[in-house]
Amino acid sequence: MAPWDDVLSCSVLLGFAALTIASTNASATLHRGPGGLRPISSPQAIFREAIKDHGHIRLDNRPFGWATVLFGLSIPPFIDIKRAHARPVYATMDARICPTAKDIVVYILPVVVTQYFMGVLVQLRHTTFLRTALLPIMLWLAWRAVSAPDFSCGKHEDAQANSAFVGCVLIVFARATVWAMVQEPYVRDNVPKSEPTGVPMAFWNAWDLLINLRGISWNWSRGIHVARPSFEASSRARFLVHAITRTLFYTLARGVFMEAIRSFSPNFNSWRGDSIFDHSLPVVPRYLRALEIWYLSIWLTYFAIQIVYYSLAIVCTIVFFQHPRQWPPFFDKPWLSTSLSKFWGRRWHQMFRFAFVSWGGVPLKHLFGRPGGVMGTFLASGIFHIIEYRDIGRGGNSVIQLGFFVLNAVGVLLERAWFKKVGRPVTGAYGRIWTFSWLALCGIPVVDQ
C-alpha cells in the first residue's frame, strides 16, 4: 500500500468505531413499557425484557438487544420464541419510534456516512481490505436503521413511508456488498483514463455514486440499458423546465388514476384495502373488473416512480450542478414491449438491475448456467419486494408475491427456448399480446394481495 493508504485506513476505521459507539450511546437502550420508556442496563436484562411479553421477541429500538439475540444467543430475529410463528419484528409499528431530527442523526446518518466512505474507497486502489472490514459495520448500522424508526408514526395509512425507507436501506446494503468485493476501482468519466482517481476527486464523485443507481458516466454500468431522451436539453434551465413540467403532469395523473381505482370500492380508501374481485358479479365481469384495476395499478406505479425520479433530478441539478445528460429517461416506453425480455431488460426501469444481478443472478449463474442467472435475478427482486411489502404492516401472501417474479423468470426462459426452437425472437403484435397477457396473469393475484 502507499503511505496515504495506511493513514486513510486507520483514520476511517477509527472514525467509524467512534461513530458506532457514539450512535449506540445516543440511542440508549430503552424499553417501552406501560409507564413509558425506561433504560435497560445490560445485555442479559435486554434479553429478559425481549422475551417477557408472552415469549415474543420485543426489542423496540435497542441496537444492543438485537446484537445480543442475533450474535450472542443465535436466535433468528424473525422467530416468535413461544409459538415459532414467523413474523418480521421490525414491521410492528407499535414497537418503534416516530423519528425526530435526533433519531435521523442517530439511526440514518451513520448509514449514509458509511456508504459515502465506501463510495470513496471503491474508487481508490488497494482498499479492498478496508472495504471488506467496513461491510459488517454497514450491515449492523443498516439493521439498526430499519429496526427503530417508524416513519408512519403509527398511522397505517402512511405505512408506505416505511416500505420506501426499508427498500432504500436494502439497496444501500446490497450496493455496499458489491462495492466491498470488486477488484477494479470504479472510474467516472471526469477522470482521465491514463490516471488513477485521486482522493479529492473520489470524495467529490462519491456523491454521484450514491444516487447514480444505473451507473451513468461510470465504468461499472456496462450492460445496463439507458433510454435515449426525447430531446436534448442544451442547458440546465431548459432541463429544469422539462423536469418540473413532467413532475406536475405525473402528480396530476397519479391523482386521477388513484381516484379511478378508489371508485371501484369504498374500501379502497382505507389502508386495509379490499379484494379486486367482486364475487357478486358473474365470472366474466368479475375478471374484467380485476383486469381493469390491475391495469390502473400498473400506471399508478409508473407515475409514482416518475414523480420521485424527476423530483430528485430537479434537486441534484440545482444543488450538485449535475448536467442534464446524467438524468436520461427512467423508463423506455414499457407499453411498447413485445417480449418479457425487453420489458424487464430494457423498457422497465433498470434502477436495481445491478444489485439484483450481483446478489442473485451471478451466484446462481455460476451454479446453473444462464437459466440460473435469470432465475436468481428475479428471485433477488422478489425477496426485495417481499421485505418492502412486509414493512407496510400487512404484507400479503409471500408465495404469491415471490411467485410473480418466478413466473416472469419462467416466461423469459420460455422466450429463449422459443428462439432456439424457431430461430427468431418473440416480437410484433403477437409478442405484445403474449407479454401483457403473461404480466396480467402473474400480476393480478399480486395486486389483489
Secondary structure, 3 states (H helix, E strand, C coil): CCHHHHHHHHHHHHHHHHHHHHHHHHCCCEEEECCEEEECCCHHHHHHHHCCCCCCCCCCCCHHHHHHHHHHCCCCCCECCCCCCECCHHHCHHHCECCCHHHHHHHHHHHHHHHHHHHHHCCCCCCHHHHHHHHHHHHHHHHHHHHCECCCCCCHHHCHHHHHHHHHHHHHHHHHHHHHHCCCCCCECCCCCCCCCCHHHHHHHHHHHHHCCCCCCECCCCCCCCCCCCCCCCCHHHHHHHHHHHHHHHHHHHHHHHHHHHCCCHHHHCCCCCCCCCCCCCHHHHHHHHHHHHHHHHHHHHHHHHHHHHHHHHHHHHHCCCCHHHCCCCCCCHHHCCCHHHHHHHHCCCCCHHHHHHHHHHHHHHHHHHHHHHHHHHHHHHHHHHHHHHCCCCCCCHHHHHHHHHHHHHHHHHHHHHHHHHCCCCCHHHHHHHHHHHHHHHHHHHHHC
